[in-house]
Amino acid sequence: MAESSQQLPIIAITMGDPAGVGPEVTARALAHPEIWEACRPLVIGDAAILNRAATLVGAPAFRAVGAPREARYDPKSPDVLDMGQLPADMLEPGVVSPACGRAAVAYIEEAVALTRAGEADAIATGPINKAALKAADIDFIGHTELLAALLGEERVTTMLATTGLRVVHVTRHVPLSRVASLMTVENVLETVHLTDAGLRQMGIQTPRIAVAALNPHGGDEGLMGREEIEAIGPAVERARAEGIAATGPIPADSVFFRAIRDEFDVVVAMYHDQGHIPIKTHGFERSVTVTLGLPVVRTSVDHGTAFDIAWKGIASEESMFEALLLAAQLAVGKLAAVS
């Protein structure tokens, strides 16, 4: 590689559940020259499976390495830190498998270890499958919870981002029936704090944070629920008293439109689908996720393992492409901040 490219951040890319679309979207994304202009990609996965995916989608073959120091960062033969988790002949595309669940977690654990050792500057993750984790008796429901445990952090949350819209959630993977009970001043305020700090790290000096209401019409002054009066509104008032540019609660049927119109930099949503639906409607294929509150940069594709189309060569790499570019951007900012 050119001498200047040695200054680019190293992104550890986990290939995700081997039975899903992760291997093929990773191979496709690394075929784009823009990725190599922004970072030095190092895939964490199984070389035989990645090469099977590369052949499927017509992407360059991967070069297996045993340690990061062996990586060449050559776009003509991308490097994969070969974990040897799953023989290629054991792979059953589109099928929930305990072996795939264990492999996906092993890739994540290695990526975390690399960032802790200073051998990678950021992590970009391919999709994992909750059913496969459960089948493997792994007691984590997703990436965010696993990464928080591995890095010893309790206060973390996920931001979804696509062109013109960012969303952070107060609650994530919980049943809708439990959401109202989790609407406390403390939970909402903590999410606002994480959001403000995360966007400042991304270079937005004074983030404009819109806080969504939980109930229709913002609760109609208590007629349709009191969460806005007892939890969401007081949390916003406390945030504003601390100097955070928070506004709300704003009815959910208008807040996302206002954010897209550039009135706000981010929306704090109260529950999973309240935030995911507008993001995926506004820019599904290009949306990515960022974990806020971690000591390392982590971005991810904003889609699942898509078992229904996995290993058919038709999965779009756009979300992985965007996740890699954002990881590189955030890593550069983080490196500049500590230099």
Secondary structure as a PSIPRED ss2 file (coil, helix, strand):
# PSIPRED VFORMAT (PSIPRED V4.0)

   1 M C   1.000  0.000  0.000
   2 A C   1.000  0.000  0.000
   3 E H   0.000  1.000  0.000
   4 S H   0.000  1.000  0.000
   5 S H   0.000  1.000  0.000
   6 Q H   0.000  1.000  0.000
   7 Q H   0.000  1.000  0.000
   8 L C   1.000  0.000  0.000
   9 P C   1.000  0.000  0.000
  10 I E   0.000  0.000  1.000
  11 I E   0.000  0.000  1.000
  12 A E   0.000  0.000  1.000
  13 I E   0.000  0.000  1.000
  14 T E   0.000  0.000  1.000
  15 M C   1.000  0.000  0.000
  16 G C   1.000  0.000  0.000
  17 D C   1.000  0.000  0.000
  18 P C   1.000  0.000  0.000
  19 A C   1.000  0.000  0.000
  20 G C   1.000  0.000  0.000
  21 V C   1.000  0.000  0.000
  22 G H   0.000  1.000  0.000
  23 P H   0.000  1.000  0.000
  24 E H   0.000  1.000  0.000
  25 V H   0.000  1.000  0.000
  26 T H   0.000  1.000  0.000
  27 A H   0.000  1.000  0.000
  28 R H   0.000  1.000  0.000
  29 A H   0.000  1.000  0.000
  30 L C   1.000  0.000  0.000
  31 A C   1.000  0.000  0.000
  32 H C   1.000  0.000  0.000
  33 P H   0.000  1.000  0.000
  34 E H   0.000  1.000  0.000
  35 I H   0.000  1.000  0.000
  36 W H   0.000  1.000  0.000
  37 E H   0.000  1.000  0.000
  38 A H   0.000  1.000  0.000
  39 C C   1.000  0.000  0.000
  40 R E   0.000  0.000  1.000
  41 P E   0.000  0.000  1.000
  42 L E   0.000  0.000  1.000
  43 V E   0.000  0.000  1.000
  44 I E   0.000  0.000  1.000
  45 G E   0.000  0.000  1.000
  46 D C   1.000  0.000  0.000
  47 A H   0.000  1.000  0.000
  48 A H   0.000  1.000  0.000
  49 I H   0.000  1.000  0.000
  50 L H   0.000  1.000  0.000
  51 N H   0.000  1.000  0.000
  52 R H   0.000  1.000  0.000
  53 A H   0.000  1.000  0.000
  54 A H   0.000  1.000  0.000
  55 T H   0.000  1.000  0.000
  56 L H   0.000  1.000  0.000
  57 V H   0.000  1.000  0.000
  58 G C   1.000  0.000  0.000
  59 A C   1.000  0.000  0.000
  60 P C   1.000  0.000  0.000
  61 A C   1.000  0.000  0.000
  62 F C   1.000  0.000  0.000
  63 R E   0.000  0.000  1.000
  64 A E   0.000  0.000  1.000
  65 V E   0.000  0.000  1.000
  66 G C   1.000  0.000  0.000
  67 A C   1.000  0.000  0.000
  68 P H   0.000  1.000  0.000
  69 R H   0.000  1.000  0.000
  70 E H   0.000  1.000  0.000
  71 A C   1.000  0.000  0.000
  72 R C   1.000  0.000  0.000
  73 Y C   1.000  0.000  0.000
  74 D E   0.000  0.000  1.000
  75 P C   1.000  0.000  0.000
  76 K C   1.000  0.000  0.000
  77 S E   0.000  0.000  1.000
  78 P C   1.000  0.000  0.000
  79 D E   0.000  0.000  1.000
  80 V E   0.000  0.000  1.000
  81 L E   0.000  0.000  1.000
  82 D E   0.000  0.000  1.000
  83 M C   1.000  0.000  0.000
  84 G C   1.000  0.000  0.000
  85 Q C   1.000  0.000  0.000
  86 L C   1.000  0.000  0.000
  87 P C   1.000  0.000  0.000
  88 A H   0.000  1.000  0.000
  89 D H   0.000  1.000  0.000
  90 M H   0.000  1.000  0.000
  91 L C   1.000  0.000  0.000
  92 E C   1.000  0.000  0.000
  93 P C   1.000  0.000  0.000
  94 G C   1.000  0.000  0.000
  95 V C   1.000  0.000  0.000
  96 V C   1.000  0.000  0.000
  97 S C   1.000  0.000  0.000
  98 P H   0.000  1.000  0.000
  99 A H   0.000  1.000  0.000
 100 C H   0.000  1.000  0.000
 101 G H   0.000  1.000  0.000
 102 R H   0.000  1.000  0.000
 103 A H   0.000  1.000  0.000
 104 A H   0.000  1.000  0.000
 105 V H   0.000  1.000  0.000
 106 A H   0.000  1.000  0.000
 107 Y H   0.000  1.000  0.000
 108 I H   0.000  1.000  0.000
 109 E H   0.000  1.000  0.000
 110 E H   0.000  1.000  0.000
 111 A H   0.000  1.000  0.000
 112 V H   0.000  1.000  0.000
 113 A H   0.000  1.000  0.000
 114 L H   0.000  1.000  0.000
 115 T H   0.000  1.000  0.000
 116 R H   0.000  1.000  0.000
 117 A C   1.000  0.000  0.000
 118 G C   1.000  0.000  0.000
 119 E C   1.000  0.000  0.000
 120 A C   1.000  0.000  0.000
 121 D C   1.000  0.000  0.000
 122 A E   0.000  0.000  1.000
 123 I E   0.000  0.000  1.000
 124 A E   0.000  0.000  1.000
 125 T E   0.000  0.000  1.000
 126 G C   1.000  0.000  0.000
 127 P C   1.000  0.000  0.000
 128 I C   1.000  0.000  0.000
 129 N C   1.000  0.000  0.000
 130 K H   0.000  1.000  0.000
 131 A H   0.000  1.000  0.000
 132 A H   0.000  1.000  0.000
 133 L H   0.000  1.000  0.000
 134 K H   0.000  1.000  0.000
 135 A H   0.000  1.000  0.000
 136 A C   1.000  0.000  0.000
 137 D C   1.000  0.000  0.000
 138 I C   1.000  0.000  0.000
 139 D C   1.000  0.000  0.000
 140 F C   1.000  0.000  0.000
 141 I C   1.000  0.000  0.000
 142 G C   1.000  0.000  0.000
 143 H H   0.000  1.000  0.000
 144 T H   0.000  1.000  0.000
 145 E H   0.000  1.000  0.000
 146 L H   0.000  1.000  0.000
 147 L H   0.000  1.000  0.000
 148 A H   0.000  1.000  0.000
 149 A H   0.000  1.000  0.000
 150 L H   0.000  1.000  0.000
 151 L H   0.000  1.000  0.000
 152 G C   1.000  0.000  0.000
 153 E C   1.000  0.000  0.000
 154 E C   1.000  0.000  0.000
 155 R C   1.000  0.000  0.000
 156 V C   1.000  0.000  0.000
 157 T E   0.000  0.000  1.000
 158 T E   0.000  0.000  1.000
 159 M E   0.000  0.000  1.000
 160 L E   0.000  0.000  1.000
 161 A E   0.000  0.000  1.000
 162 T E   0.000  0.000  1.000
 163 T C   1.000  0.000  0.000
 164 G C   1.000  0.000  0.000
 165 L E   0.000  0.000  1.000
 166 R E   0.000  0.000  1.000
 167 V E   0.000  0.000  1.000
 168 V E   0.000  0.000  1.000
 169 H E   0.000  0.000  1.000
 170 V C   1.000  0.000  0.000
 171 T C   1.000  0.000  0.000
 172 R C   1.000  0.000  0.000
 173 H C   1.000  0.000  0.000
 174 V C   1.000  0.000  0.000
 175 P C   1.000  0.000  0.000
 176 L H   0.000  1.000  0.000
 177 S H   0.000  1.000  0.000
 178 R H   0.000  1.000  0.000
 179 V H   0.000  1.000  0.000
 180 A H   0.000  1.000  0.000
 181 S H   0.000  1.000  0.000
 182 L H   0.000  1.000  0.000
 183 M C   1.000  0.000  0.000
 184 T C   1.000  0.000  0.000
 185 V H   0.000  1.000  0.000
 186 E H   0.000  1.000  0.000
 187 N H   0.000  1.000  0.000
 188 V H   0.000  1.000  0.000
 189 L H   0.000  1.000  0.000
 190 E H   0.000  1.000  0.000
 191 T H   0.000  1.000  0.000
 192 V H   0.000  1.000  0.000
 193 H H   0.000  1.000  0.000
 194 L H   0.000  1.000  0.000
 195 T H   0.000  1.000  0.000
 196 D H   0.000  1.000  0.000
 197 A H   0.000  1.000  0.000
 198 G H   0.000  1.000  0.000
 199 L H   0.000  1.000  0.000
 200 R H   0.000  1.000  0.000
 201 Q H   0.000  1.000  0.000
 202 M C   1.000  0.000  0.000
 203 G C   1.000  0.000  0.000
 204 I C   1.000  0.000  0.000
 205 Q C   1.000  0.000  0.000
 206 T C   1.000  0.000  0.000
 207 P C   1.000  0.000  0.000
 208 R C   1.000  0.000  0.000
 209 I E   0.000  0.000  1.000
 210 A E   0.000  0.000  1.000
 211 V E   0.000  0.000  1.000
 212 A E   0.000  0.000  1.000
 213 A C   1.000  0.000  0.000
 214 L C   1.000  0.000  0.000
 215 N C   1.000  0.000  0.000
 216 P H   0.000  1.000  0.000
 217 H H   0.000  1.000  0.000
 218 G H   0.000  1.000  0.000
 219 G H   0.000  1.000  0.000
 220 D C   1.000  0.000  0.000
 221 E C   1.000  0.000  0.000
 222 G C   1.000  0.000  0.000
 223 L C   1.000  0.000  0.000
 224 M C   1.000  0.000  0.000
 225 G C   1.000  0.000  0.000
 226 R C   1.000  0.000  0.000
 227 E H   0.000  1.000  0.000
 228 E H   0.000  1.000  0.000
 229 I H   0.000  1.000  0.000
 230 E H   0.000  1.000  0.000
 231 A H   0.000  1.000  0.000
 232 I H   0.000  1.000  0.000
 233 G H   0.000  1.000  0.000
 234 P H   0.000  1.000  0.000
 235 A H   0.000  1.000  0.000
 236 V H   0.000  1.000  0.000
 237 E H   0.000  1.000  0.000
 238 R H   0.000  1.000  0.000
 239 A H   0.000  1.000  0.000
 240 R H   0.000  1.000  0.000
 241 A H   0.000  1.000  0.000
 242 E C   1.000  0.000  0.000
 243 G C   1.000  0.000  0.000
 244 I C   1.000  0.000  0.000
 245 A C   1.000  0.000  0.000
 246 A E   0.000  0.000  1.000
 247 T E   0.000  0.000  1.000
 248 G E   0.000  0.000  1.000
 249 P E   0.000  0.000  1.000
 250 I E   0.000  0.000  1.000
 251 P C   1.000  0.000  0.000
 252 A H   0.000  1.000  0.000
 253 D H   0.000  1.000  0.000
 254 S H   0.000  1.000  0.000
 255 V H   0.000  1.000  0.000
 256 F H   0.000  1.000  0.000
 257 F H   0.000  1.000  0.000
 258 R H   0.000  1.000  0.000
 259 A H   0.000  1.000  0.000
 260 I H   0.000  1.000  0.000
 261 R C   1.000  0.000  0.000
 262 D C   1.000  0.000  0.000
 263 E C   1.000  0.000  0.000
 264 F C   1.000  0.000  0.000
 265 D C   1.000  0.000  0.000
 266 V E   0.000  0.000  1.000
 267 V E   0.000  0.000  1.000
 268 V E   0.000  0.000  1.000
 269 A E   0.000  0.000  1.000
 270 M C   1.000  0.000  0.000
 271 Y C   1.000  0.000  0.000
 272 H H   0.000  1.000  0.000
 273 D H   0.000  1.000  0.000
 274 Q H   0.000  1.000  0.000
 275 G H   0.000  1.000  0.000
 276 H H   0.000  1.000  0.000
 277 I H   0.000  1.000  0.000
 278 P H   0.000  1.000  0.000
 279 I H   0.000  1.000  0.000
 280 K H   0.000  1.000  0.000
 281 T H   0.000  1.000  0.000
 282 H H   0.000  1.000  0.000
 283 G H   0.000  1.000  0.000
 284 F C   1.000  0.000  0.000
 285 E C   1.000  0.000  0.000
 286 R C   1.000  0.000  0.000
 287 S C   1.000  0.000  0.000
 288 V E   0.000  0.000  1.000
 289 T E   0.000  0.000  1.000
 290 V E   0.000  0.000  1.000
 291 T E   0.000  0.000  1.000
 292 L E   0.000  0.000  1.000
 293 G C   1.000  0.000  0.000
 294 L C   1.000  0.000  0.000
 295 P C   1.000  0.000  0.000
 296 V C   1.000  0.000  0.000
 297 V E   0.000  0.000  1.000
 298 R E   0.000  0.000  1.000
 299 T E   0.000  0.000  1.000
 300 S E   0.000  0.000  1.000
 301 V E   0.000  0.000  1.000
 302 D C   1.000  0.000  0.000
 303 H C   1.000  0.000  0.000
 304 G C   1.000  0.000  0.000
 305 T C   1.000  0.000  0.000
 306 A C   1.000  0.000  0.000
 307 F C   1.000  0.000  0.000
 308 D C   1.000  0.000  0.000
 309 I C   1.000  0.000  0.000
 310 A C   1.000  0.000  0.000
 311 W C   1.000  0.000  0.000
 312 K C   1.000  0.000  0.000
 313 G C   1.000  0.000  0.000
 314 I C   1.000  0.000  0.000
 315 A C   1.000  0.000  0.000
 316 S C   1.000  0.000  0.000
 317 E C   1.000  0.000  0.000
 318 E H   0.000  1.000  0.000
 319 S H   0.000  1.000  0.000
 320 M H   0.000  1.000  0.000
 321 F H   0.000  1.000  0.000
 322 E H   0.000  1.000  0.000
 323 A H   0.000  1.000  0.000
 324 L H   0.000  1.000  0.000
 325 L H   0.000  1.000  0.000
 326 L H   0.000  1.000  0.000
 327 A H   0.000  1.000  0.000
 328 A H   0.000  1.000  0.000
 329 Q H   0.000  1.000  0.000
 330 L H   0.000  1.000  0.000
 331 A H   0.000  1.000  0.000
 332 V H   0.000  1.000  0.000
 333 G H   0.000  1.000  0.000
 334 K H   0.000  1.000  0.000
 335 L H   0.000  1.000  0.000
 336 A H   0.000  1.000  0.000
 337 A H   0.000  1.000  0.000
 338 V H   0.000  1.000  0.000
 339 S C   1.000  0.000  0.000
